[in-house]
Amino acid sequence: MKWKSAAIAGTAIIIFLAIYLFMRNDNGSTPAVQMPEARRIITAEGKLEARPGAEMNVGTAMTARIERFLVNEGDHVDKGQVIAVLAAEEMTARLQQSEAVLQRAQSEQQQAEMEFNRAVQLHKDKFLSQAALDNAESTNKIAAAKVSEAKADVRYVGSLLDKTRVVSPISGTLIERYLNVGEVAMPEKPLAAIADTSRLRVNAEVDETDAGRLHLDDPVEISAYAYPGKVYKGRVEEIAHYVGKREIKPNNPAVNLGLKIIQVKIALLEGTPLKLGMTVDVRIMPAEK
């Protein structure tokens, strides 16, 4: 029996040595077994927003009652299109008054210029003193200044009248009206918001604990409950330099609502049916660097 045990032990040693020699590399070192590291995906909630410059509030530089709206929410508007008209009776009357003042000033200036030209000739012929000539010249200059002032007032009042017609600064869709007909528009109170809904991106709220793993150009998968089974491609294009409070309520009840987030802007790499303001789920595949 002893010789059988010795034979079994010897065989085991030989097998072990064979495996050991097989696993050695050319330099005689034993390579460590490399286990594949799982790629952790960052999940977050996001919301569709307009790209910078693609959404603007439309307001007015004057205080006046809204007389009528020419477009409704959801309507397409072109850049420069009139979207609302403000009450203009006061401005119209003021413009007429300014134009009347200009006409009188121009008439007085024509008369003063004729008198000055006559005075120049009389002074040349020695029939008028230098003092009288200087007086005629001064009167003519004052009349000319009054004309310039009246013209400036007409231009100013005309510009105010133009502002009673509120125009869109961009082409897009009127997404919201803040005021209604009959209400008073003010410089600090916009009338409506217009957005180019063809220029959208995702504003995602990523847990601050994942901030160190984010990189620009990380690939992103975007999905929405409104389009089940559909996944859209995106790319990280901007990472905020600060953390803040969560604004989007997560679908996952296990998410710590007290945890601060970092905003990550994601560019859409393909056409999608996603709508402005729609909530989406994002999966960011961070590059291992």
C-alpha positions as CSV (number, residue, x, y, z in Angstrom):
1,M,0.0,0.0,0.0
2,K,2.9,2.3,0.8
3,W,4.3,2.0,-2.7
4,K,0.9,2.9,-4.1
5,S,0.7,6.1,-2.0
6,A,4.1,7.1,-3.0
7,A,3.3,6.7,-6.7
8,I,0.1,8.8,-6.3
9,A,2.1,11.6,-4.6
10,G,4.8,11.5,-7.2
11,T,2.2,11.7,-10.0
12,A,0.6,14.8,-8.4
13,I,4.0,16.5,-8.1
14,I,4.8,15.9,-11.7
15,I,1.4,17.3,-12.8
16,F,1.9,20.4,-10.6
17,L,5.4,21.0,-12.1
18,A,4.0,20.6,-15.6
19,I,1.3,23.1,-15.0
20,Y,3.8,25.5,-13.4
21,L,6.2,25.3,-16.3
22,F,3.4,25.8,-18.8
23,M,2.2,28.9,-17.1
24,R,5.7,30.5,-17.1
25,N,6.3,33.1,-19.8
26,D,9.5,33.6,-21.9
27,N,11.2,35.7,-19.1
28,G,10.6,33.0,-16.6
29,S,8.0,35.0,-14.6
30,T,4.6,33.7,-13.7
31,P,1.9,35.9,-15.3
32,A,-0.9,37.1,-13.0
33,V,-4.4,36.1,-14.0
34,Q,-6.2,39.3,-15.4
35,M,-9.9,39.4,-14.6
36,P,-12.0,41.6,-16.8
37,E,-13.1,44.7,-15.0
38,A,-16.8,45.4,-15.4
39,R,-17.5,48.8,-17.0
40,R,-19.7,50.7,-14.6
41,I,-22.5,52.7,-16.3
42,I,-23.7,56.0,-14.9
43,T,-27.5,56.3,-14.9
44,A,-29.3,59.6,-14.5
45,E,-32.5,61.5,-15.3
46,G,-32.5,64.4,-17.7
47,K,-34.8,66.9,-19.5
48,L,-34.9,68.1,-23.0
49,E,-33.9,71.8,-23.3
50,A,-33.2,74.2,-26.1
51,R,-29.6,74.8,-27.0
52,P,-28.1,78.2,-26.1
53,G,-29.7,80.9,-28.3
54,A,-32.5,78.6,-29.4
55,E,-34.9,79.7,-26.8
56,M,-35.6,83.4,-26.0
57,N,-38.1,85.4,-24.1
58,V,-39.8,88.1,-26.1
59,G,-40.5,91.4,-24.4
60,T,-40.9,95.1,-25.1
61,A,-38.9,98.2,-24.1
62,M,-42.1,100.2,-23.2
63,T,-45.1,100.0,-20.9
64,A,-48.4,99.6,-22.8
65,R,-51.5,97.5,-22.9
66,I,-51.6,94.5,-25.1
67,E,-54.1,95.2,-27.8
68,R,-53.9,91.9,-29.6
69,F,-51.8,88.7,-30.1
70,L,-51.3,87.6,-33.7
71,V,-50.0,84.1,-32.9
72,N,-51.0,81.4,-30.4
73,E,-49.0,78.8,-28.4
74,G,-47.7,76.1,-30.7
75,D,-47.7,78.3,-33.7
76,H,-44.5,78.6,-35.8
77,V,-43.1,82.1,-36.2
78,D,-40.3,83.5,-38.4
79,K,-37.6,85.9,-37.3
80,G,-38.9,89.4,-37.4
81,Q,-42.5,88.4,-37.5
82,V,-45.0,90.5,-35.5
83,I,-46.4,88.4,-32.7
84,A,-48.3,91.1,-30.7
85,V,-49.5,94.6,-31.0
86,L,-49.6,97.1,-28.1
87,A,-51.9,100.0,-27.7
88,A,-50.5,102.8,-29.8
89,E,-53.0,105.7,-29.5
90,E,-50.8,107.7,-27.2
91,M,-47.7,107.2,-29.2
92,T,-49.5,108.0,-32.4
93,A,-50.8,111.3,-31.0
94,R,-47.3,112.1,-29.7
95,L,-45.8,111.4,-33.1
96,Q,-48.3,113.7,-34.8
97,Q,-47.4,116.5,-32.3
98,S,-43.7,116.0,-32.8
99,E,-44.1,116.2,-36.6
100,A,-46.1,119.4,-36.2
101,V,-43.3,120.9,-34.1
102,L,-40.8,119.9,-36.8
103,Q,-42.8,121.6,-39.5
104,R,-42.9,124.8,-37.6
105,A,-39.2,124.7,-36.8
106,Q,-38.4,124.0,-40.5
107,S,-40.6,127.0,-41.5
108,E,-38.9,129.3,-39.0
109,Q,-35.5,128.1,-40.1
110,Q,-36.2,128.8,-43.7
111,Q,-37.3,132.3,-42.8
112,A,-34.2,132.8,-40.6
113,E,-31.9,131.6,-43.4
114,M,-33.5,134.0,-45.9
115,E,-33.0,136.9,-43.4
116,F,-29.4,135.9,-42.9
117,N,-28.6,135.7,-46.6
118,R,-30.2,139.1,-47.0
119,A,-28.1,140.5,-44.1
120,V,-24.9,139.1,-45.7
121,Q,-25.7,141.0,-48.9
122,L,-26.6,144.2,-47.1
123,H,-23.4,144.1,-45.1
124,K,-21.4,143.5,-48.2
125,D,-23.0,146.6,-49.7
126,K,-22.2,148.6,-46.6
127,F,-25.9,149.0,-45.7
128,L,-25.8,146.8,-42.6
129,S,-23.6,146.9,-39.5
130,Q,-21.5,144.0,-38.3
131,A,-23.6,143.7,-35.2
132,A,-26.8,143.3,-37.2
133,L,-25.1,140.7,-39.4
134,D,-24.0,138.8,-36.3
135,N,-27.5,138.9,-34.9
136,A,-29.0,137.5,-38.1
137,E,-26.4,134.7,-38.2
138,S,-27.1,133.8,-34.5
139,T,-30.8,133.7,-35.2
140,N,-30.3,131.4,-38.2
141,K,-28.1,129.0,-36.1
142,I,-30.7,128.8,-33.3
143,A,-33.4,128.0,-35.9
144,A,-31.3,125.3,-37.4
145,A,-30.6,123.8,-34.0
146,K,-34.4,123.7,-33.3
147,V,-34.9,121.8,-36.6
148,S,-32.3,119.2,-35.6
149,E,-33.8,118.8,-32.1
150,A,-37.3,118.4,-33.6
151,K,-36.1,115.8,-36.1
152,A,-34.4,113.8,-33.3
153,D,-37.7,113.9,-31.3
154,V,-39.6,112.6,-34.3
155,R,-37.2,109.8,-34.7
156,Y,-37.4,108.9,-31.0
157,V,-41.2,108.9,-30.9
158,G,-41.2,106.9,-34.2
159,S,-39.0,104.3,-32.6
160,L,-41.3,104.0,-29.6
161,L,-44.3,103.6,-32.0
162,D,-42.4,100.8,-33.8
163,K,-42.0,99.1,-30.4
164,T,-45.7,98.7,-30.1
165,R,-45.4,96.0,-32.7
166,V,-43.6,93.2,-30.9
167,V,-41.5,91.0,-33.2
168,S,-39.9,87.6,-32.7
169,P,-36.1,87.7,-32.4
170,I,-35.7,84.1,-33.8
171,S,-37.5,81.6,-35.9
172,G,-39.2,78.8,-33.9
173,T,-42.3,77.8,-32.0
174,L,-44.2,80.0,-29.6
175,I,-44.0,77.7,-26.6
176,E,-45.6,79.9,-23.9
177,R,-47.5,83.2,-23.5
178,Y,-47.0,84.9,-20.2
179,L,-49.5,87.7,-20.7
180,N,-53.0,88.0,-22.3
181,V,-54.8,90.6,-24.4
182,G,-55.7,93.5,-22.2
183,E,-52.9,93.1,-19.7
184,V,-50.1,95.6,-19.5
185,A,-46.7,94.7,-20.9
186,M,-43.6,96.1,-19.2
187,P,-39.8,96.0,-20.0
188,E,-39.2,93.7,-17.0
189,K,-42.1,91.4,-17.9
190,P,-41.7,89.3,-21.1
191,L,-44.8,88.6,-23.2
192,A,-43.9,85.1,-24.5
193,A,-41.2,82.5,-25.0
194,I,-40.1,81.2,-28.4
195,A,-37.9,78.2,-29.0
196,D,-36.3,76.5,-32.0
197,T,-37.4,73.0,-31.2
198,S,-35.1,71.5,-33.8
199,R,-32.1,72.5,-31.7
200,L,-32.4,70.5,-28.5
201,R,-30.1,68.8,-26.1
202,V,-30.4,66.9,-22.8
203,N,-29.7,68.5,-19.4
204,A,-28.9,65.4,-17.2
205,E,-28.6,65.4,-13.4
206,V,-25.8,63.1,-12.4
207,D,-25.1,62.2,-8.8
208,E,-22.1,64.1,-7.5
209,T,-20.5,60.8,-6.5
210,D,-20.0,60.0,-10.2
211,A,-18.5,63.4,-11.1
212,G,-15.0,62.0,-11.2
213,R,-15.8,59.4,-13.8
214,L,-17.3,61.8,-16.3
215,H,-15.5,62.9,-19.4
216,L,-16.3,65.0,-22.4
217,D,-17.3,62.9,-25.4
218,D,-18.5,60.0,-23.3
219,P,-21.1,58.0,-25.3
220,V,-24.7,58.2,-24.0
221,E,-27.9,56.2,-24.5
222,I,-31.1,58.1,-24.1
223,S,-34.6,56.7,-23.6
224,A,-38.0,57.9,-22.7
225,Y,-41.2,56.2,-21.4
226,A,-43.1,57.9,-24.2
227,Y,-41.2,55.8,-26.7
228,P,-40.7,52.4,-25.2
229,G,-38.0,50.2,-26.7
230,K,-36.4,53.2,-28.4
231,V,-32.8,54.2,-27.6
232,Y,-31.2,57.3,-29.0
233,K,-27.5,58.1,-29.2
234,G,-25.9,61.0,-27.5
235,R,-22.5,62.4,-26.4
236,V,-21.4,64.4,-23.3
237,E,-20.6,67.9,-24.5
238,E,-20.5,69.9,-21.3
239,I,-19.9,69.2,-17.6
240,A,-20.8,71.8,-15.0
241,H,-18.0,73.0,-12.7
242,Y,-20.3,73.0,-9.6
243,V,-22.9,70.9,-7.9
244,G,-26.5,71.8,-7.1
245,K,-29.8,70.6,-5.9
246,R,-31.8,68.0,-7.8
247,E,-34.6,69.5,-9.9
248,I,-35.9,66.4,-11.7
249,K,-37.8,63.8,-9.6
250,P,-36.2,60.4,-10.3
251,N,-38.3,57.4,-11.3
252,N,-36.3,55.2,-9.1
253,P,-37.6,55.5,-5.5
254,A,-34.2,54.2,-4.1
255,V,-32.4,57.3,-5.3
256,N,-31.2,59.5,-2.5
257,L,-33.1,62.8,-3.1
258,G,-30.8,64.7,-0.7
259,L,-27.7,63.9,-2.7
260,K,-26.5,66.8,-4.8
261,I,-26.1,66.5,-8.5
262,I,-23.9,67.9,-11.3
263,Q,-25.5,69.0,-14.5
264,V,-24.2,67.3,-17.7
265,K,-25.2,68.6,-21.1
266,I,-25.7,65.9,-23.7
267,A,-25.8,66.4,-27.5
268,L,-28.2,64.4,-29.5
269,L,-26.4,62.6,-32.3
270,E,-29.4,61.7,-34.3
271,G,-32.9,62.9,-35.1
272,T,-35.4,62.0,-32.4
273,P,-39.1,62.5,-31.7
274,L,-38.2,63.8,-28.2
275,K,-40.0,67.0,-27.2
276,L,-38.8,70.2,-25.5
277,G,-39.2,69.7,-21.7
278,M,-39.7,66.0,-21.9
279,T,-38.0,63.9,-19.1
280,V,-35.7,61.1,-20.2
281,D,-33.4,58.4,-18.8
282,V,-29.7,58.5,-19.7
283,R,-27.0,55.9,-19.5
284,I,-23.5,57.3,-19.7
285,M,-20.7,54.9,-20.6
286,P,-17.6,56.6,-19.1
287,A,-14.3,56.0,-20.8
288,E,-11.8,54.2,-18.5
289,K,-8.8,56.6,-18.4
